[in-house]
Amino acid sequence: MRRKIGAIAGLIAVTGALAGCAPPEPAADSAGGRWSYTDDRGVTVNADQRPQRFIAQVSAAGALKDFGVDVVGTFGPLVKDDGTTENEAGSVNPAEVTDVTGPAYGELNMERVASLHPDLLVSGKYAEFPGLWHLTQDQEETAKSIVQTVGVQQSGVALPESIRKYEELARALGGDVDSPRVRADEEAFNAAAQRLRGLGERLRSQNRSILAVGGTPQEYFVVVPARNPDLGYYVRELGLPITTPAHPDTAGGGYFERLSWENANAYSGDILLWDTRRASMNPEQMKQNPLFAAQPAAAANRFVEWDAVAPMSYASYARIMNKLADQIERTMAGMR
């Protein structure tokens, strides 16, 4: 498995993936104008000139767009059933890109890929797996016969570091990452982080806890916050009291503890942070299990949203953290 549970080839594979190092530095040959970039896999991409046409996994595309770099094609969840843009795609306008997603998870429509004449393919990279997110090994190898690829680290690093990695890639690709808009996005990100820090202090002072959860018809799972860049940052840096389950599924990278629905009451929290991805159940679906529904937080509908695979950008996470802060504040107001 090459991803966190979203975009899963069936959330029964829920333990799939979701070191920090300095951002890779682009280098140009001043004599010939050549472009070179070493990514987080240690792979160096060389080109006669700076790449201009990009295909990217949807959350990578969203991050690049927020840093001033547009893509011509995307792969992965782009449009919801109701026609709105998937959270995973962030600010990407589906009408402005070509969807090159193949018929099954991890596949690309190679004819569409080739027709776009891309200079570069960009996707996330998870520490436990050698390949690129959203691509099977065979598909990645086939894609390499058409276009060079770049992987950006999205696990084993805190959220701000992952954001900086996309910022540096965007800079290398010609994005104006020092624009007033991007700097305003960074300020909004920092302000939203401060809101969550204050809420973390309030929750801890009241001895309250948060439990991050999700489920499929086959199993219930509790999220390990430290294994996810966003939740790990919320816990370590902002002080949100998110519970760590005792028995992570190490075979799947340790991102979750997988449980049968007969053990859906193994953990409790005053607030339930639920995985909003399409493959995971929503709260009402999870509450069809009587053990889960009997938890005080579930019975009182104390649910807040976890956008687990959003674009790694200041703009994206400023929105996400402010929304989360709003929801936590409303939930706390109803607690006794």
C-alpha positions as CSV (number, residue, x, y, z in Angstrom):
1,M,0.0,0.0,0.0
2,R,1.3,3.4,-0.9
3,R,-0.9,5.8,0.8
4,K,-2.8,6.7,3.8
5,I,-6.2,5.3,3.8
6,G,-7.7,7.8,1.4
7,A,-7.7,6.9,-2.2
8,I,-7.4,3.4,-1.0
9,A,-8.1,0.6,-3.3
10,G,-10.7,-0.3,-0.7
11,L,-10.4,1.0,2.8
12,I,-9.8,-2.5,4.0
13,A,-6.3,-1.6,3.1
14,V,-6.6,1.1,5.7
15,T,-3.1,0.7,7.0
16,G,-1.5,1.8,3.8
17,A,0.8,4.7,3.9
18,L,0.3,7.8,4.8
19,A,13.7,12.1,8.8
20,G,13.1,15.3,7.9
21,C,15.9,16.6,5.7
22,A,16.7,20.0,4.2
23,P,14.6,21.0,1.2
24,P,16.3,19.9,-2.0
25,E,18.1,22.7,-3.8
26,P,17.5,23.3,-7.5
27,A,20.7,24.0,-9.5
28,A,21.0,25.6,-13.0
29,D,24.0,25.5,-15.3
30,S,24.6,29.1,-15.8
31,A,26.5,28.5,-19.1
32,G,23.8,26.4,-20.8
33,G,20.7,27.3,-18.8
34,R,20.2,23.7,-17.8
35,W,17.8,22.8,-15.0
36,S,18.5,20.2,-12.3
37,Y,16.6,19.2,-9.2
38,T,17.2,16.4,-6.6
39,D,14.0,15.2,-5.0
40,D,13.3,13.4,-1.7
41,R,14.0,10.0,-3.2
42,G,17.5,11.2,-3.9
43,V,16.7,11.2,-7.7
44,T,18.1,14.0,-9.7
45,V,16.1,15.3,-12.6
46,N,18.0,17.1,-15.4
47,A,16.5,19.1,-18.3
48,D,17.8,21.4,-20.9
49,Q,15.6,24.1,-19.5
50,R,13.2,24.6,-16.6
51,P,10.1,22.4,-17.0
52,Q,7.0,24.1,-18.1
53,R,4.2,21.5,-18.3
54,F,3.3,19.4,-15.2
55,I,1.2,16.4,-14.3
56,A,0.7,15.9,-10.5
57,Q,-1.2,13.8,-8.0
58,V,-4.2,16.0,-7.0
59,S,-2.9,17.1,-3.6
60,A,0.5,17.8,-5.0
61,A,-1.2,19.8,-7.8
62,G,-3.1,21.8,-5.2
63,A,0.0,22.6,-3.3
64,L,1.9,23.7,-6.4
65,K,-1.1,25.9,-7.4
66,D,-1.1,27.6,-4.1
67,F,2.6,28.4,-4.6
68,G,2.0,29.8,-8.0
69,V,2.6,26.8,-10.3
70,D,-0.3,25.5,-12.5
71,V,-0.4,21.9,-13.8
72,V,-1.9,20.6,-17.0
73,G,-3.0,17.2,-15.7
74,T,-3.9,15.5,-12.4
75,F,-4.4,12.0,-11.1
76,G,-6.2,10.8,-8.1
77,P,-9.6,12.0,-6.6
78,L,-10.5,15.2,-8.3
79,V,-14.3,15.6,-8.3
80,K,-16.9,14.4,-5.8
81,D,-20.1,12.7,-6.8
82,D,-22.0,15.9,-6.4
83,G,-19.7,17.7,-8.8
84,T,-17.7,19.7,-6.3
85,T,-13.9,19.5,-6.0
86,E,-12.5,16.8,-3.7
87,N,-10.9,18.2,-0.6
88,E,-7.7,16.4,-1.6
89,A,-7.4,18.6,-4.7
90,G,-7.6,21.9,-2.8
91,S,-7.7,24.9,-5.0
92,V,-7.4,23.0,-8.3
93,N,-10.2,23.9,-10.7
94,P,-11.2,20.6,-12.4
95,A,-12.2,22.5,-15.5
96,E,-8.7,23.8,-16.0
97,V,-6.9,20.4,-15.9
98,T,-7.0,17.1,-17.7
99,D,-7.7,14.1,-15.5
100,V,-5.3,11.4,-16.4
101,T,-6.4,8.9,-13.7
102,G,-6.7,5.3,-14.9
103,P,-9.5,2.9,-14.4
104,A,-8.2,1.5,-11.1
105,Y,-6.3,2.8,-8.1
106,G,-2.6,3.4,-8.9
107,E,-3.2,3.6,-12.6
108,L,-2.8,6.3,-15.2
109,N,-4.4,6.8,-18.6
110,M,-1.1,6.7,-20.4
111,E,-2.6,8.0,-23.7
112,R,-3.8,11.1,-22.0
113,V,-0.5,11.5,-20.2
114,A,1.4,11.4,-23.5
115,S,-1.1,13.7,-25.2
116,L,-0.3,16.5,-22.7
117,H,3.4,16.4,-23.5
118,P,4.4,16.9,-19.9
119,D,7.9,17.9,-18.8
120,L,7.5,16.6,-15.2
121,L,5.3,14.4,-13.1
122,V,5.0,15.2,-9.4
123,S,3.6,13.2,-6.5
124,G,4.0,12.7,-2.8
125,K,6.5,10.2,-1.3
126,Y,5.9,8.2,1.9
127,A,8.9,7.1,3.9
128,E,8.0,3.4,4.2
129,F,7.6,2.9,0.4
130,P,10.0,3.4,-2.4
131,G,7.5,4.6,-5.1
132,L,5.3,7.5,-5.7
133,W,1.9,8.0,-4.0
134,H,-1.1,7.0,-6.1
135,L,1.0,4.9,-8.6
136,T,1.7,1.2,-8.6
137,Q,5.2,0.2,-9.3
138,D,4.4,-0.9,-12.9
139,Q,2.5,2.3,-13.6
140,E,5.3,4.4,-12.3
141,E,7.8,2.6,-14.5
142,T,5.6,3.1,-17.5
143,A,5.2,6.8,-16.7
144,K,8.9,7.2,-16.5
145,S,9.1,6.2,-20.2
146,I,7.1,9.2,-21.0
147,V,8.1,11.8,-18.4
148,Q,10.6,12.4,-15.6
149,T,9.2,12.2,-12.1
150,V,9.7,14.1,-8.8
151,G,8.7,12.8,-5.3
152,V,8.0,15.1,-2.3
153,Q,8.3,13.7,1.2
154,Q,4.9,13.6,3.0
155,S,5.7,11.4,6.0
156,G,8.3,11.3,8.7
157,V,8.3,15.1,8.7
158,A,6.1,17.7,10.4
159,L,3.4,19.6,8.5
160,P,5.4,22.9,8.2
161,E,8.4,21.0,6.8
162,S,6.3,19.2,4.2
163,I,4.8,22.5,3.2
164,R,8.3,24.0,2.8
165,K,9.3,21.1,0.6
166,Y,6.5,22.0,-1.8
167,E,7.4,25.6,-1.6
168,E,11.0,24.9,-2.6
169,L,9.9,22.7,-5.5
170,A,7.5,25.5,-6.6
171,R,10.3,28.0,-6.4
172,A,12.5,25.7,-8.6
173,L,9.6,25.5,-11.1
174,G,9.3,29.3,-11.4
175,G,6.5,29.9,-8.9
176,D,6.5,33.3,-7.1
177,V,6.6,31.9,-3.7
178,D,7.6,35.2,-2.2
179,S,4.5,37.0,-3.5
180,P,2.3,39.0,-1.2
181,R,-0.4,36.4,-1.6
182,V,1.8,33.5,-0.4
183,R,3.2,35.5,2.5
184,A,-0.3,36.4,3.5
185,D,-1.2,32.7,3.3
186,E,1.8,31.9,5.6
187,E,0.6,34.5,8.1
188,A,-2.9,33.0,8.0
189,F,-1.4,29.6,8.6
190,N,0.5,30.8,11.6
191,A,-2.6,32.6,13.0
192,A,-4.7,29.4,12.6
193,A,-2.0,27.4,14.3
194,Q,-2.2,29.8,17.2
195,R,-6.0,29.3,17.4
196,L,-5.5,25.5,17.7
197,R,-2.7,26.0,20.3
198,G,-5.1,28.0,22.5
199,L,-7.8,25.3,22.1
200,G,-5.3,22.7,23.0
201,E,-4.6,24.5,26.2
202,R,-8.3,24.8,27.0
203,L,-8.9,21.1,26.3
204,R,-6.0,19.9,28.4
205,S,-7.0,22.2,31.3
206,Q,-10.4,20.5,31.2
207,N,-8.9,17.0,31.0
208,R,-10.5,16.5,27.6
209,S,-9.2,14.3,24.8
210,I,-9.7,13.9,21.0
211,L,-9.8,10.5,19.3
212,A,-9.1,10.3,15.5
213,V,-11.2,7.6,13.9
214,G,-12.6,6.1,10.7
215,G,-14.0,3.0,9.4
216,T,-15.1,0.7,6.5
217,P,-17.8,-2.0,6.5
218,Q,-15.0,-4.4,7.3
219,E,-13.2,-2.7,10.1
220,Y,-12.9,0.3,12.5
221,F,-9.6,2.1,12.9
222,V,-8.0,4.6,15.3
223,V,-5.4,6.9,13.9
224,V,-1.9,7.3,15.2
225,P,-1.4,11.0,15.2
226,A,2.4,11.0,15.2
227,R,2.5,9.1,11.9
228,N,0.6,11.9,10.0
229,P,2.3,15.2,9.3
230,D,-0.8,17.3,10.2
231,L,-1.9,15.4,13.4
232,G,1.6,15.0,14.6
233,Y,2.1,18.7,14.3
234,Y,-1.2,19.4,16.1
235,V,-0.1,17.2,19.0
236,R,3.6,18.0,19.3
237,E,3.7,21.7,18.4
238,L,0.1,22.9,19.1
239,G,-0.8,20.7,22.0
240,L,-4.0,19.2,20.8
241,P,-4.7,16.2,23.1
242,I,-5.2,13.6,20.4
243,T,-5.0,10.0,21.8
244,T,-2.4,7.6,20.5
245,P,-3.7,4.0,20.2
246,A,-1.7,1.3,22.0
247,H,-1.3,-1.2,19.1
248,P,-0.5,0.4,15.8
249,D,-0.5,-1.9,12.7
250,T,3.2,-1.8,12.1
251,A,2.9,-3.9,9.0
252,G,1.1,-1.1,7.3
253,G,3.5,1.7,8.5
254,G,1.9,2.2,11.9
255,Y,-0.6,4.8,10.7
256,F,-3.6,3.2,12.4
257,E,-4.7,0.6,14.9
258,R,-7.1,-1.7,13.0
259,L,-10.0,-3.1,15.0
260,S,-13.0,-5.2,14.4
261,W,-16.3,-3.5,14.9
262,E,-16.8,-5.7,17.9
263,N,-14.0,-3.6,19.5
264,A,-15.3,-0.2,18.5
265,N,-15.5,0.8,22.1
266,A,-11.8,0.0,22.8
267,Y,-10.9,3.7,22.9
268,S,-12.9,6.8,23.8
269,G,-12.5,10.5,23.4
270,D,-14.5,13.6,24.3
271,I,-14.3,14.7,20.7
272,L,-14.2,12.4,17.7
273,L,-12.0,13.6,14.8
274,W,-13.4,11.6,11.8
275,D,-11.7,10.9,8.5
276,T,-13.6,12.7,5.7
277,R,-12.3,10.8,2.8
278,R,-14.8,9.1,0.4
279,A,-13.6,5.6,1.3
280,S,-14.2,6.1,5.0
281,M,-17.6,6.0,6.7
282,N,-19.2,9.2,7.8
283,P,-20.3,9.5,11.5
284,E,-23.9,8.4,10.8
285,Q,-22.7,5.3,9.1
286,M,-20.3,4.5,11.9
287,K,-23.0,5.0,14.4
288,Q,-24.9,2.1,12.9
289,N,-22.5,0.0,15.1
290,P,-24.2,0.0,18.5
291,L,-20.9,-0.1,20.4
292,F,-19.6,2.9,18.6
293,A,-22.9,4.7,18.9
294,A,-23.0,4.2,22.6
295,Q,-19.8,6.2,23.2
296,P,-20.7,9.5,24.9
297,A,-19.0,11.6,22.2
298,A,-20.8,9.7,19.4
299,A,-24.1,9.8,21.2
300,A,-23.8,13.5,21.6
301,N,-22.6,14.0,18.0
302,R,-19.3,15.5,19.1
303,F,-17.6,15.1,15.7
304,V,-15.1,17.3,14.0
305,E,-13.5,16.8,10.5
306,W,-10.1,15.5,9.6
307,D,-9.1,16.4,6.0
308,A,-6.4,13.8,5.9
309,V,-4.8,14.2,2.5
310,A,-5.1,17.9,1.7
311,P,-2.5,19.9,-0.3
312,M,0.6,20.7,1.7
313,S,0.5,24.5,1.4
314,Y,0.0,27.5,3.7
315,A,-3.3,28.4,2.1
316,S,-4.7,24.9,2.3
317,Y,-3.9,24.4,5.9
318,A,-4.9,27.9,7.0
319,R,-8.4,26.9,5.8
320,I,-8.3,23.5,7.3
321,M,-7.0,24.6,10.7
322,N,-9.5,27.5,11.0
323,K,-12.3,25.1,10.1
324,L,-11.1,22.6,12.7
325,A,-10.8,25.4,15.3
326,D,-14.4,26.5,14.5
327,Q,-15.7,23.0,14.9
328,I,-13.8,22.4,18.1
329,E,-15.0,25.6,19.6
330,R,-18.7,24.8,18.8
331,T,-18.2,21.3,20.2
332,M,-16.7,22.5,23.4
333,A,-19.5,25.0,23.8
334,G,-21.9,22.0,24.0
335,M,-19.9,20.0,26.5
336,R,-20.8,19.8,30.1
